[in-house]
Amino acid sequence: MIIGGDFNNKCRNLLLRAAEQSGFQSGVSLNVEDLNSNLNYSRKEIAGYLEYLKDRNFILLSSIGGPLLYGHIELTRKGIVKAKELLSD
């Protein structure tokens, strides 16, 4: 659970990074380890943020496993819309 509102800065940064890496396109498979390369979130932390984003239908978890618990994600159309909203905030 994310404390302190709908989005905290770390979750915001993760969604924006994913949107940028996908070229703001839904359905593009993104490697979680690559997403986390500069963010440096712990395994537990990134897993929690990914679950949070999945529960809000912003991402799809397309494979489970790997060093960060989830190997790949895809942004949904709703996730792209949210990322664009975050950019304009």
PDB file of N, CA, C and O in Angstrom:
ATOM      1  N   MET A   1       0.836  -1.181   0.000  1.00  0.00           N
ATOM      2  CA  MET A   1       0.000   0.000   0.000  1.00  0.00           C
ATOM      3  C   MET A   1       0.883   1.247   0.000  1.00  0.00           C
ATOM      4  O   MET A   1       1.899   1.314   0.693  1.00  0.00           O
ATOM      5  N   ILE A   2       0.473   2.218  -0.785  1.00  0.00           N
ATOM      6  CA  ILE A   2       1.200   3.467  -0.878  1.00  0.00           C
ATOM      7  C   ILE A   2       0.588   4.435   0.128  1.00  0.00           C
ATOM      8  O   ILE A   2      -0.617   4.683   0.108  1.00  0.00           O
ATOM      9  N   ILE A   3       1.415   4.972   0.997  1.00  0.00           N
ATOM     10  CA  ILE A   3       0.932   5.863   2.043  1.00  0.00           C
ATOM     11  C   ILE A   3       1.137   7.311   1.607  1.00  0.00           C
ATOM     12  O   ILE A   3       2.154   7.652   1.003  1.00  0.00           O
ATOM     13  N   GLY A   4       0.161   8.152   1.922  1.00  0.00           N
ATOM     14  CA  GLY A   4       0.323   9.571   1.652  1.00  0.00           C
ATOM     15  C   GLY A   4      -0.323  10.041   0.375  1.00  0.00           C
ATOM     16  O   GLY A   4       0.141  11.006  -0.231  1.00  0.00           O
ATOM     17  N   GLY A   5      -1.376   9.388  -0.046  1.00  0.00           N
ATOM     18  CA  GLY A   5      -2.086   9.854  -1.227  1.00  0.00           C
ATOM     19  C   GLY A   5      -2.063   8.829  -2.330  1.00  0.00           C
ATOM     20  O   GLY A   5      -1.584   7.709  -2.155  1.00  0.00           O
ATOM     21  N   ASP A   6      -2.584   9.226  -3.459  1.00  0.00           N
ATOM     22  CA  ASP A   6      -2.725   8.320  -4.586  1.00  0.00           C
ATOM     23  C   ASP A   6      -1.369   7.888  -5.142  1.00  0.00           C
ATOM     24  O   ASP A   6      -1.199   6.730  -5.523  1.00  0.00           O
ATOM     25  N   PHE A   7      -0.419   8.794  -5.191  1.00  0.00           N
ATOM     26  CA  PHE A   7       0.895   8.485  -5.732  1.00  0.00           C
ATOM     27  C   PHE A   7       1.957   9.161  -4.890  1.00  0.00           C
ATOM     28  O   PHE A   7       1.837  10.334  -4.539  1.00  0.00           O
ATOM     29  N   ASN A   8       3.003   8.405  -4.568  1.00  0.00           N
ATOM     30  CA  ASN A   8       4.147   9.067  -3.955  1.00  0.00           C
ATOM     31  C   ASN A   8       5.185   9.290  -5.054  1.00  0.00           C
ATOM     32  O   ASN A   8       5.002   8.815  -6.175  1.00  0.00           O
ATOM     33  N   ASN A   9       6.245   9.988  -4.759  1.00  0.00           N
ATOM     34  CA  ASN A   9       7.242  10.340  -5.781  1.00  0.00           C
ATOM     35  C   ASN A   9       7.906   9.127  -6.406  1.00  0.00           C
ATOM     36  O   ASN A   9       8.173   9.126  -7.607  1.00  0.00           O
ATOM     37  N   LYS A  10       8.177   8.099  -5.622  1.00  0.00           N
ATOM     38  CA  LYS A  10       8.847   6.923  -6.175  1.00  0.00           C
ATOM     39  C   LYS A  10       7.948   6.187  -7.160  1.00  0.00           C
ATOM     40  O   LYS A  10       8.406   5.740  -8.211  1.00  0.00           O
ATOM     41  N   CYS A  11       6.682   6.065  -6.823  1.00  0.00           N
ATOM     42  CA  CYS A  11       5.733   5.406  -7.726  1.00  0.00           C
ATOM     43  C   CYS A  11       5.560   6.245  -8.996  1.00  0.00           C
ATOM     44  O   CYS A  11       5.505   5.711 -10.104  1.00  0.00           O
ATOM     45  N   ARG A  12       5.478   7.544  -8.820  1.00  0.00           N
ATOM     46  CA  ARG A  12       5.371   8.477  -9.950  1.00  0.00           C
ATOM     47  C   ARG A  12       6.577   8.318 -10.874  1.00  0.00           C
ATOM     48  O   ARG A  12       6.421   8.225 -12.092  1.00  0.00           O
ATOM     49  N   ASN A  13       7.777   8.287 -10.297  1.00  0.00           N
ATOM     50  CA  ASN A  13       8.994   8.138 -11.094  1.00  0.00           C
ATOM     51  C   ASN A  13       9.011   6.822 -11.860  1.00  0.00           C
ATOM     52  O   ASN A  13       9.439   6.785 -13.014  1.00  0.00           O
ATOM     53  N   LEU A  14       8.555   5.751 -11.239  1.00  0.00           N
ATOM     54  CA  LEU A  14       8.512   4.445 -11.896  1.00  0.00           C
ATOM     55  C   LEU A  14       7.559   4.470 -13.087  1.00  0.00           C
ATOM     56  O   LEU A  14       7.914   4.003 -14.169  1.00  0.00           O
ATOM     57  N   LEU A  15       6.361   5.005 -12.904  1.00  0.00           N
ATOM     58  CA  LEU A  15       5.393   5.057 -13.998  1.00  0.00           C
ATOM     59  C   LEU A  15       5.891   5.957 -15.129  1.00  0.00           C
ATOM     60  O   LEU A  15       5.747   5.609 -16.301  1.00  0.00           O
ATOM     61  N   LEU A  16       6.466   7.090 -14.795  1.00  0.00           N
ATOM     62  CA  LEU A  16       6.996   7.981 -15.831  1.00  0.00           C
ATOM     63  C   LEU A  16       8.159   7.352 -16.586  1.00  0.00           C
ATOM     64  O   LEU A  16       8.248   7.483 -17.806  1.00  0.00           O
ATOM     65  N   ARG A  17       9.043   6.676 -15.877  1.00  0.00           N
ATOM     66  CA  ARG A  17      10.166   5.998 -16.542  1.00  0.00           C
ATOM     67  C   ARG A  17       9.652   4.934 -17.498  1.00  0.00           C
ATOM     68  O   ARG A  17      10.145   4.806 -18.618  1.00  0.00           O
ATOM     69  N   ALA A  18       8.655   4.168 -17.052  1.00  0.00           N
ATOM     70  CA  ALA A  18       8.079   3.131 -17.908  1.00  0.00           C
ATOM     71  C   ALA A  18       7.436   3.753 -19.149  1.00  0.00           C
ATOM     72  O   ALA A  18       7.595   3.243 -20.258  1.00  0.00           O
ATOM     73  N   ALA A  19       6.717   4.849 -18.958  1.00  0.00           N
ATOM     74  CA  ALA A  19       6.076   5.519 -20.090  1.00  0.00           C
ATOM     75  C   ALA A  19       7.117   6.032 -21.081  1.00  0.00           C
ATOM     76  O   ALA A  19       6.956   5.880 -22.292  1.00  0.00           O
ATOM     77  N   GLU A  20       8.175   6.634 -20.567  1.00  0.00           N
ATOM     78  CA  GLU A  20       9.238   7.142 -21.434  1.00  0.00           C
ATOM     79  C   GLU A  20       9.907   6.006 -22.197  1.00  0.00           C
ATOM     80  O   GLU A  20      10.144   6.123 -23.399  1.00  0.00           O
ATOM     81  N   GLN A  21      10.216   4.901 -21.504  1.00  0.00           N
ATOM     82  CA  GLN A  21      10.886   3.777 -22.163  1.00  0.00           C
ATOM     83  C   GLN A  21       9.989   3.119 -23.200  1.00  0.00           C
ATOM     84  O   GLN A  21      10.489   2.529 -24.158  1.00  0.00           O
ATOM     85  N   SER A  22       8.679   3.207 -23.029  1.00  0.00           N
ATOM     86  CA  SER A  22       7.757   2.609 -23.996  1.00  0.00           C
ATOM     87  C   SER A  22       7.428   3.570 -25.131  1.00  0.00           C
ATOM     88  O   SER A  22       6.710   3.203 -26.062  1.00  0.00           O
ATOM     89  N   GLY A  23       7.942   4.796 -25.067  1.00  0.00           N
ATOM     90  CA  GLY A  23       7.584   5.798 -26.055  1.00  0.00           C
ATOM     91  C   GLY A  23       6.130   6.233 -25.918  1.00  0.00           C
ATOM     92  O   GLY A  23       5.487   6.629 -26.890  1.00  0.00           O
ATOM     93  N   PHE A  24       5.622   6.150 -24.675  1.00  0.00           N
ATOM     94  CA  PHE A  24       4.230   6.479 -24.366  1.00  0.00           C
ATOM     95  C   PHE A  24       3.265   5.637 -25.212  1.00  0.00           C
ATOM     96  O   PHE A  24       2.251   6.128 -25.708  1.00  0.00           O
ATOM     97  N   GLN A  25       3.619   4.344 -25.360  1.00  0.00           N
ATOM     98  CA  GLN A  25       2.792   3.387 -26.096  1.00  0.00           C
ATOM     99  C   GLN A  25       2.376   2.266 -25.148  1.00  0.00           C
ATOM    100  O   GLN A  25       3.208   1.748 -24.403  1.00  0.00           O
ATOM    101  N   SER A  26       1.116   1.893 -25.169  1.00  0.00           N
ATOM    102  CA  SER A  26       0.679   0.755 -24.362  1.00  0.00           C
ATOM    103  C   SER A  26       1.066  -0.534 -25.068  1.00  0.00           C
ATOM    104  O   SER A  26       1.252  -0.558 -26.285  1.00  0.00           O
ATOM    105  N   GLY A  27       1.186  -1.602 -24.294  1.00  0.00           N
ATOM    106  CA  GLY A  27       1.476  -2.919 -24.846  1.00  0.00           C
ATOM    107  C   GLY A  27       2.926  -3.212 -25.162  1.00  0.00           C
ATOM    108  O   GLY A  27       3.228  -4.275 -25.704  1.00  0.00           O
ATOM    109  N   VAL A  28       3.826  -2.309 -24.845  1.00  0.00           N
ATOM    110  CA  VAL A  28       5.258  -2.513 -25.094  1.00  0.00           C
ATOM    111  C   VAL A  28       5.853  -3.224 -23.882  1.00  0.00           C
ATOM    112  O   VAL A  28       5.710  -2.756 -22.752  1.00  0.00           O
ATOM    113  N   SER A  29       6.517  -4.351 -24.116  1.00  0.00           N
ATOM    114  CA  SER A  29       7.122  -5.109 -23.024  1.00  0.00           C
ATOM    115  C   SER A  29       8.372  -4.392 -22.531  1.00  0.00           C
ATOM    116  O   SER A  29       9.271  -4.072 -23.308  1.00  0.00           O
ATOM    117  N   LEU A  30       8.410  -4.144 -21.214  1.00  0.00           N
ATOM    118  CA  LEU A  30       9.531  -3.444 -20.585  1.00  0.00           C
ATOM    119  C   LEU A  30      10.172  -4.332 -19.530  1.00  0.00           C
ATOM    120  O   LEU A  30       9.479  -4.956 -18.726  1.00  0.00           O
ATOM    121  N   ASN A  31      11.472  -4.383 -19.538  1.00  0.00           N
ATOM    122  CA  ASN A  31      12.224  -5.164 -18.567  1.00  0.00           C
ATOM    123  C   ASN A  31      12.292  -4.401 -17.242  1.00  0.00           C
ATOM    124  O   ASN A  31      12.741  -3.256 -17.198  1.00  0.00           O
ATOM    125  N   VAL A  32      11.846  -5.043 -16.173  1.00  0.00           N
ATOM    126  CA  VAL A  32      11.799  -4.388 -14.857  1.00  0.00           C
ATOM    127  C   VAL A  32      13.200  -4.027 -14.373  1.00  0.00           C
ATOM    128  O   VAL A  32      13.394  -2.974 -13.765  1.00  0.00           O
ATOM    129  N   GLU A  33      14.156  -4.874 -14.634  1.00  0.00           N
ATOM    130  CA  GLU A  33      15.527  -4.573 -14.202  1.00  0.00           C
ATOM    131  C   GLU A  33      16.052  -3.316 -14.898  1.00  0.00           C
ATOM    132  O   GLU A  33      16.739  -2.505 -14.277  1.00  0.00           O
ATOM    133  N   ASP A  34      15.731  -3.154 -16.182  1.00  0.00           N
ATOM    134  CA  ASP A  34      16.127  -1.944 -16.902  1.00  0.00           C
ATOM    135  C   ASP A  34      15.419  -0.714 -16.334  1.00  0.00           C
ATOM    136  O   ASP A  34      16.032   0.342 -16.174  1.00  0.00           O
ATOM    137  N   LEU A  35      14.129  -0.853 -16.031  1.00  0.00           N
ATOM    138  CA  LEU A  35      13.374   0.261 -15.448  1.00  0.00           C
ATOM    139  C   LEU A  35      13.995   0.717 -14.140  1.00  0.00           C
ATOM    140  O   LEU A  35      14.034   1.910 -13.839  1.00  0.00           O
ATOM    141  N   ASN A  36      14.475  -0.232 -13.376  1.00  0.00           N
ATOM    142  CA  ASN A  36      15.005   0.052 -12.048  1.00  0.00           C
ATOM    143  C   ASN A  36      16.489   0.438 -12.061  1.00  0.00           C
ATOM    144  O   ASN A  36      17.056   0.735 -11.009  1.00  0.00           O
ATOM    145  N   SER A  37      17.111   0.436 -13.220  1.00  0.00           N
ATOM    146  CA  SER A  37      18.565   0.629 -13.278  1.00  0.00           C
ATOM    147  C   SER A  37      19.034   1.931 -12.627  1.00  0.00           C
ATOM    148  O   SER A  37      20.053   1.927 -11.936  1.00  0.00           O
ATOM    149  N   ASN A  38      18.333   3.030 -12.824  1.00  0.00           N
ATOM    150  CA  ASN A  38      18.729   4.290 -12.203  1.00  0.00           C
ATOM    151  C   ASN A  38      17.897   4.626 -10.975  1.00  0.00           C
ATOM    152  O   ASN A  38      18.287   5.474 -10.172  1.00  0.00           O
ATOM    153  N   LEU A  39      16.770   3.977 -10.826  1.00  0.00           N
ATOM    154  CA  LEU A  39      15.914   4.248  -9.669  1.00  0.00           C
ATOM    155  C   LEU A  39      16.464   3.591  -8.408  1.00  0.00           C
ATOM    156  O   LEU A  39      16.354   4.144  -7.314  1.00  0.00           O
ATOM    157  N   ASN A  40      17.056   2.412  -8.565  1.00  0.00           N
ATOM    158  CA  ASN A  40      17.684   1.667  -7.475  1.00  0.00           C
ATOM    159  C   ASN A  40      16.737   1.369  -6.307  1.00  0.00           C
ATOM    160  O   ASN A  40      17.123   1.497  -5.146  1.00  0.00           O
ATOM    161  N   TYR A  41      15.507   0.976  -6.616  1.00  0.00           N
ATOM    162  CA  TYR A  41      14.567   0.561  -5.579  1.00  0.00           C
ATOM    163  C   TYR A  41      14.912  -0.857  -5.140  1.00  0.00           C
ATOM    164  O   TYR A  41      15.422  -1.648  -5.933  1.00  0.00           O
ATOM    165  N   SER A  42      14.640  -1.177  -3.897  1.00  0.00           N
ATOM    166  CA  SER A  42      14.866  -2.539  -3.424  1.00  0.00           C
ATOM    167  C   SER A  42      13.844  -3.471  -4.071  1.00  0.00           C
ATOM    168  O   SER A  42      12.838  -3.018  -4.619  1.00  0.00           O
ATOM    169  N   ARG A  43      14.111  -4.777  -4.004  1.00  0.00           N
ATOM    170  CA  ARG A  43      13.171  -5.763  -4.572  1.00  0.00           C
ATOM    171  C   ARG A  43      11.778  -5.610  -3.978  1.00  0.00           C
ATOM    172  O   ARG A  43      10.779  -5.597  -4.696  1.00  0.00           O
ATOM    173  N   LYS A  44      11.731  -5.497  -2.667  1.00  0.00           N
ATOM    174  CA  LYS A  44      10.442  -5.387  -1.981  1.00  0.00           C
ATOM    175  C   LYS A  44       9.724  -4.097  -2.387  1.00  0.00           C
ATOM    176  O   LYS A  44       8.514  -4.090  -2.612  1.00  0.00           O
ATOM    177  N   GLU A  45      10.476  -3.031  -2.472  1.00  0.00           N
ATOM    178  CA  GLU A  45       9.911  -1.732  -2.811  1.00  0.00           C
ATOM    179  C   GLU A  45       9.330  -1.734  -4.229  1.00  0.00           C
ATOM    180  O   GLU A  45       8.185  -1.327  -4.432  1.00  0.00           O
ATOM    181  N   ILE A  46      10.117  -2.190  -5.207  1.00  0.00           N
ATOM    182  CA  ILE A  46       9.631  -2.165  -6.586  1.00  0.00           C
ATOM    183  C   ILE A  46       8.475  -3.140  -6.771  1.00  0.00           C
ATOM    184  O   ILE A  46       7.545  -2.863  -7.529  1.00  0.00           O
ATOM    185  N   ALA A  47       8.525  -4.275  -6.088  1.00  0.00           N
ATOM    186  CA  ALA A  47       7.406  -5.226  -6.173  1.00  0.00           C
ATOM    187  C   ALA A  47       6.128  -4.574  -5.648  1.00  0.00           C
ATOM    188  O   ALA A  47       5.059  -4.750  -6.234  1.00  0.00           O
ATOM    189  N   GLY A  48       6.225  -3.835  -4.569  1.00  0.00           N
ATOM    190  CA  GLY A  48       5.063  -3.148  -4.009  1.00  0.00           C
ATOM    191  C   GLY A  48       4.511  -2.102  -4.959  1.00  0.00           C
ATOM    192  O   GLY A  48       3.297  -1.986  -5.122  1.00  0.00           O
ATOM    193  N   TYR A  49       5.400  -1.337  -5.589  1.00  0.00           N
ATOM    194  CA  TYR A  49       4.949  -0.316  -6.542  1.00  0.00           C
ATOM    195  C   TYR A  49       4.320  -0.955  -7.769  1.00  0.00           C
ATOM    196  O   TYR A  49       3.314  -0.463  -8.279  1.00  0.00           O
ATOM    197  N   LEU A  50       4.903  -2.041  -8.243  1.00  0.00           N
ATOM    198  CA  LEU A  50       4.323  -2.729  -9.401  1.00  0.00           C
ATOM    199  C   LEU A  50       2.941  -3.290  -9.072  1.00  0.00           C
ATOM    200  O   LEU A  50       2.024  -3.207  -9.890  1.00  0.00           O
ATOM    201  N   GLU A  51       2.792  -3.853  -7.889  1.00  0.00           N
ATOM    202  CA  GLU A  51       1.481  -4.354  -7.474  1.00  0.00           C
ATOM    203  C   GLU A  51       0.469  -3.212  -7.386  1.00  0.00           C
ATOM    204  O   GLU A  51      -0.677  -3.362  -7.809  1.00  0.00           O
ATOM    205  N   TYR A  52       0.885  -2.096  -6.848  1.00  0.00           N
ATOM    206  CA  TYR A  52       0.028  -0.919  -6.729  1.00  0.00           C
ATOM    207  C   TYR A  52      -0.432  -0.455  -8.113  1.00  0.00           C
ATOM    208  O   TYR A  52      -1.616  -0.188  -8.321  1.00  0.00           O
ATOM    209  N   LEU A  53       0.512  -0.361  -9.058  1.00  0.00           N
ATOM    210  CA  LEU A  53       0.178   0.071 -10.413  1.00  0.00           C
ATOM    211  C   LEU A  53      -0.718  -0.948 -11.114  1.00  0.00           C
ATOM    212  O   LEU A  53      -1.627  -0.575 -11.856  1.00  0.00           O
ATOM    213  N   LYS A  54      -0.459  -2.225 -10.878  1.00  0.00           N
ATOM    214  CA  LYS A  54      -1.295  -3.281 -11.471  1.00  0.00           C
ATOM    215  C   LYS A  54      -2.709  -3.219 -10.910  1.00  0.00           C
ATOM    216  O   LYS A  54      -3.674  -3.339 -11.664  1.00  0.00           O
ATOM    217  N   ASP A  55      -2.845  -3.036  -9.610  1.00  0.00           N
ATOM    218  CA  ASP A  55      -4.164  -2.982  -8.976  1.00  0.00           C
ATOM    219  C   ASP A  55      -5.002  -1.820  -9.495  1.00  0.00           C
ATOM    220  O   ASP A  55      -6.231  -1.869  -9.441  1.00  0.00           O
ATOM    221  N   ARG A  56      -4.356  -0.788  -9.989  1.00  0.00           N
ATOM    222  CA  ARG A  56      -5.070   0.373 -10.540  1.00  0.00           C
ATOM    223  C   ARG A  56      -5.183   0.310 -12.054  1.00  0.00           C
ATOM    224  O   ARG A  56      -5.582   1.280 -12.699  1.00  0.00           O
ATOM    225  N   ASN A  57      -4.826  -0.848 -12.618  1.00  0.00           N
ATOM    226  CA  ASN A  57      -4.900  -1.102 -14.063  1.00  0.00           C
ATOM    227  C   ASN A  57      -4.036  -0.158 -14.895  1.00  0.00           C
ATOM    228  O   ASN A  57      -4.393   0.186 -16.022  1.00  0.00           O
ATOM    229  N   PHE A  58      -2.895   0.262 -14.336  1.00  0.00           N
ATOM    230  CA  PHE A  58      -1.957   1.090 -15.080  1.00  0.00           C
ATOM    231  C   PHE A  58      -0.920   0.239 -15.810  1.00  0.00           C
ATOM    232  O   PHE A  58      -0.344   0.673 -16.807  1.00  0.00           O
ATOM    233  N   ILE A  59      -0.685  -0.979 -15.307  1.00  0.00           N
ATOM    234  CA  ILE A  59       0.282  -1.885 -15.944  1.00  0.00           C
ATOM    235  C   ILE A  59      -0.264  -3.306 -15.940  1.00  0.00           C
ATOM    236  O   ILE A  59      -1.187  -3.644 -15.199  1.00  0.00           O
ATOM    237  N   LEU A  60       0.341  -4.125 -16.795  1.00  0.00           N
ATOM    238  CA  LEU A  60       0.143  -5.572 -16.779  1.00  0.00           C
ATOM    239  C   LEU A  60       1.470  -6.197 -16.414  1.00  0.00           C
ATOM    240  O   LEU A  60       2.518  -5.789 -16.915  1.00  0.00           O
ATOM    241  N   LEU A  61       1.425  -7.184 -15.546  1.00  0.00           N
ATOM    242  CA  LEU A  61       2.634  -7.942 -15.202  1.00  0.00           C
ATOM    243  C   LEU A  61       2.666  -9.126 -16.152  1.00  0.00           C
ATOM    244  O   LEU A  61       1.874 -10.058 -16.014  1.00  0.00           O
ATOM    245  N   SER A  62       3.583  -9.094 -17.118  1.00  0.00           N
ATOM    246  CA  SER A  62       3.559 -10.107 -18.161  1.00  0.00           C
ATOM    247  C   SER A  62       4.454 -11.305 -17.893  1.00  0.00           C
ATOM    248  O   SER A  62       4.321 -12.330 -18.561  1.00  0.00           O
ATOM    249  N   SER A  63       5.349 -11.202 -16.945  1.00  0.00           N
ATOM    250  CA  SER A  63       6.133 -12.376 -16.563  1.00  0.00           C
ATOM    251  C   SER A  63       6.565 -12.227 -15.121  1.00  0.00           C
ATOM    252  O   SER A  63       6.859 -11.128 -14.651  1.00  0.00           O
ATOM    253  N   ILE A  64       6.596 -13.335 -14.440  1.00  0.00           N
ATOM    254  CA  ILE A  64       6.993 -13.325 -13.032  1.00  0.00           C
ATOM    255  C   ILE A  64       8.294 -14.099 -12.917  1.00  0.00           C
ATOM    256  O   ILE A  64       8.459 -15.159 -13.521  1.00  0.00           O
ATOM    257  N   GLY A  65       9.204 -13.562 -12.144  1.00  0.00           N
ATOM    258  CA  GLY A  65      10.488 -14.209 -11.940  1.00  0.00           C
ATOM    259  C   GLY A  65      11.607 -13.216 -12.167  1.00  0.00           C
ATOM    260  O   GLY A  65      11.362 -12.031 -12.397  1.00  0.00           O
ATOM    261  N   GLY A  66      12.784 -13.680 -12.105  1.00  0.00           N
ATOM    262  CA  GLY A  66      13.915 -12.799 -12.319  1.00  0.00           C
ATOM    263  C   GLY A  66      14.356 -12.137 -11.025  1.00  0.00           C
ATOM    264  O   GLY A  66      13.771 -12.363  -9.965  1.00  0.00           O
ATOM    265  N   PRO A  67      15.391 -11.321 -11.122  1.00  0.00           N
ATOM    266  CA  PRO A  67      15.999 -10.752  -9.929  1.00  0.00           C
ATOM    267  C   PRO A  67      15.105  -9.775  -9.171  1.00  0.00           C
ATOM    268  O   PRO A  67      15.322  -9.547  -7.981  1.00  0.00           O
ATOM    269  N   LEU A  68      14.115  -9.198  -9.826  1.00  0.00           N
ATOM    270  CA  LEU A  68      13.257  -8.222  -9.156  1.00  0.00           C
ATOM    271  C   LEU A  68      11.833  -8.749  -8.991  1.00  0.00           C
ATOM    272  O   LEU A  68      10.897  -7.955  -8.892  1.00  0.00           O
ATOM    273  N   LEU A  69      11.654 -10.031  -8.960  1.00  0.00           N
ATOM    274  CA  LEU A  69      10.366 -10.706  -8.796  1.00  0.00           C
ATOM    275  C   LEU A  69       9.522 -10.668 -10.059  1.00  0.00           C
ATOM    276  O   LEU A  69       8.886 -11.667 -10.395  1.00  0.00           O
ATOM    277  N   TYR A  70       9.497  -9.559 -10.760  1.00  0.00           N
ATOM    278  CA  TYR A  70       8.755  -9.454 -12.009  1.00  0.00           C
ATOM    279  C   TYR A  70       9.752  -9.175 -13.115  1.00  0.00           C
ATOM    280  O   TYR A  70      10.572  -8.264 -13.006  1.00  0.00           O
ATOM    281  N   GLY A  71       9.683  -9.955 -14.175  1.00  0.00           N
ATOM    282  CA  GLY A  71      10.627  -9.790 -15.264  1.00  0.00           C
ATOM    283  C   GLY A  71      10.259  -8.679 -16.221  1.00  0.00           C
ATOM    284  O   GLY A  71      11.119  -7.893 -16.620  1.00  0.00           O
ATOM    285  N   HIS A  72       8.979  -8.602 -16.597  1.00  0.00           N
ATOM    286  CA  HIS A  72       8.529  -7.620 -17.582  1.00  0.00           C
ATOM    287  C   HIS A  72       7.159  -7.072 -17.224  1.00  0.00           C
ATOM    288  O   HIS A  72       6.348  -7.741 -16.584  1.00  0.00           O
ATOM    289  N   ILE A  73       6.921  -5.837 -17.652  1.00  0.00           N
ATOM    290  CA  ILE A  73       5.603  -5.218 -17.495  1.00  0.00           C
ATOM    291  C   ILE A  73       5.205  -4.584 -18.827  1.00  0.00           C
ATOM    292  O   ILE A  73       6.040  -4.387 -19.710  1.00  0.00           O
ATOM    293  N   GLU A  74       3.939  -4.275 -18.950  1.00  0.00           N
ATOM    294  CA  GLU A  74       3.425  -3.494 -20.071  1.00  0.00           C
ATOM    295  C   GLU A  74       2.511  -2.429 -19.500  1.00  0.00           C
ATOM    296  O   GLU A  74       1.733  -2.704 -18.587  1.00  0.00           O
ATOM    297  N   LEU A  75       2.594  -1.230 -20.021  1.00  0.00           N
ATOM    298  CA  LEU A  75       1.656  -0.188 -19.614  1.00  0.00           C
ATOM    299  C   LEU A  75       0.341  -0.383 -20.350  1.00  0.00           C
ATOM    300  O   LEU A  75       0.322  -0.783 -21.514  1.00  0.00           O
ATOM    301  N   THR A  76      -0.737  -0.104 -19.676  1.00  0.00           N
ATOM    302  CA  THR A  76      -2.051  -0.125 -20.302  1.00  0.00           C
ATOM    303  C   THR A  76      -2.340   1.269 -20.857  1.00  0.00           C
ATOM    304  O   THR A  76      -1.588   2.210 -20.606  1.00  0.00           O
ATOM    305  N   ARG A  77      -3.423   1.397 -21.605  1.00  0.00           N
ATOM    306  CA  ARG A  77      -3.817   2.728 -22.077  1.00  0.00           C
ATOM    307  C   ARG A  77      -4.070   3.658 -20.895  1.00  0.00           C
ATOM    308  O   ARG A  77      -3.710   4.835 -20.927  1.00  0.00           O
ATOM    309  N   LYS A  78      -4.692   3.113 -19.853  1.00  0.00           N
ATOM    310  CA  LYS A  78      -4.961   3.900 -18.650  1.00  0.00           C
ATOM    311  C   LYS A  78      -3.641   4.362 -18.006  1.00  0.00           C
ATOM    312  O   LYS A  78      -3.560   5.482 -17.502  1.00  0.00           O
ATOM    313  N   GLY A  79      -2.626   3.516 -18.022  1.00  0.00           N
ATOM    314  CA  GLY A  79      -1.316   3.874 -17.480  1.00  0.00           C
ATOM    315  C   GLY A  79      -0.651   4.983 -18.272  1.00  0.00           C
ATOM    316  O   GLY A  79      -0.003   5.859 -17.700  1.00  0.00           O
ATOM    317  N   ILE A  80      -0.810   4.948 -19.593  1.00  0.00           N
ATOM    318  CA  ILE A  80      -0.251   6.005 -20.441  1.00  0.00           C
ATOM    319  C   ILE A  80      -0.953   7.331 -20.150  1.00  0.00           C
ATOM    320  O   ILE A  80      -0.304   8.373 -20.053  1.00  0.00           O
ATOM    321  N   VAL A  81      -2.279   7.289 -20.011  1.00  0.00           N
ATOM    322  CA  VAL A  81      -3.038   8.503 -19.690  1.00  0.00           C
ATOM    323  C   VAL A  81      -2.583   9.078 -18.354  1.00  0.00           C
ATOM    324  O   VAL A  81      -2.398  10.288 -18.223  1.00  0.00           O
ATOM    325  N   LYS A  82      -2.402   8.200 -17.356  1.00  0.00           N
ATOM    326  CA  LYS A  82      -1.954   8.656 -16.031  1.00  0.00           C
ATOM    327  C   LYS A  82      -0.559   9.273 -16.112  1.00  0.00           C
ATOM    328  O   LYS A  82      -0.300  10.305 -15.493  1.00  0.00           O
ATOM    329  N   ALA A  83       0.333   8.651 -16.868  1.00  0.00           N
ATOM    330  CA  ALA A  83       1.693   9.181 -17.000  1.00  0.00           C
ATOM    331  C   ALA A  83       1.664  10.569 -17.636  1.00  0.00           C
ATOM    332  O   ALA A  83       2.394  11.461 -17.205  1.00  0.00           O
ATOM    333  N   LYS A  84       0.837  10.754 -18.645  1.00  0.00           N
ATOM    334  CA  LYS A  84       0.730  12.065 -19.283  1.00  0.00           C
ATOM    335  C   LYS A  84       0.165  13.094 -18.310  1.00  0.00           C
ATOM    336  O   LYS A  84       0.589  14.249 -18.316  1.00  0.00           O
ATOM    337  N   GLU A  85      -0.786  12.688 -17.476  1.00  0.00           N
ATOM    338  CA  GLU A  85      -1.324  13.589 -16.443  1.00  0.00           C
ATOM    339  C   GLU A  85      -0.224  13.999 -15.474  1.00  0.00           C
ATOM    340  O   GLU A  85      -0.133  15.163 -15.085  1.00  0.00           O
ATOM    341  N   LEU A  86       0.622  13.025 -15.081  1.00  0.00           N
ATOM    342  CA  LEU A  86       1.703  13.310 -14.144  1.00  0.00           C
ATOM    343  C   LEU A  86       2.715  14.290 -14.747  1.00  0.00           C
ATOM    344  O   LEU A  86       3.276  15.123 -14.035  1.00  0.00           O
ATOM    345  N   LEU A  87       2.942  14.190 -16.041  1.00  0.00           N
ATOM    346  CA  LEU A  87       3.870  15.107 -16.698  1.00  0.00           C
ATOM    347  C   LEU A  87       3.365  16.536 -16.669  1.00  0.00           C
ATOM    348  O   LEU A  87       4.152  17.479 -16.583  1.00  0.00           O
ATOM    349  N   SER A  88       2.055  16.696 -16.741  1.00  0.00           N
ATOM    350  CA  SER A  88       1.492  18.046 -16.782  1.00  0.00           C
ATOM    351  C   SER A  88       1.272  18.642 -15.386  1.00  0.00           C
ATOM    352  O   SER A  88       0.928  19.817 -15.258  1.00  0.00           O
ATOM    353  N   ASP A  89       1.472  17.825 -14.338  1.00  0.00           N
ATOM    354  CA  ASP A  89       1.320  18.338 -12.957  1.00  0.00           C
ATOM    355  C   ASP A  89       2.453  19.244 -12.562  1.00  0.00           C
ATOM    356  O   ASP A  89       2.474  19.753 -11.441  1.00  0.00           O
TER     357      ASP A  89
END
